[in-house]
Each structure stands twice: as C-alpha cells, then as structure tokens.
Amino acid sequence: MTEEDASKDAFFKRLGLLAQEMIDAHGKDFTMGTLILAARFIADDKPIGRPGSAEPNA
C-alpha cells in the first residue's frame, strides 16, 4: 500500500466513523442528505459550513 493509499484509507475510516455517529444521533436520512449536500458543495466549489461560523471552511 502506498503512502497515498494509506492516507485515503485513513480518511475513509474517519468518514465511516463520523457517518455512523450521525446515523446514531439523527438517522440515515439526515446522514445521507448531509453527505450528498457536502458532495454538491465540493463539486460546485462552495465552502462547506455556515457563513460566519467558527468552523473550518466556513
């Protein structure tokens, strides 16, 4: 496994843990909707997050 493959695998594992946490807290519909919106924001080169928030990429 290359260093890039290992990095991608680590991100995928983190995303899986986050998705499971979101499912546990708010259900599958919320989680899928959120991930789809995030993908659309990425595709449209829009910042992810609420304007004016202290979160990264806001």
Helices and strands as residue ranges (DSSP letters): H 3-26, H 28-43
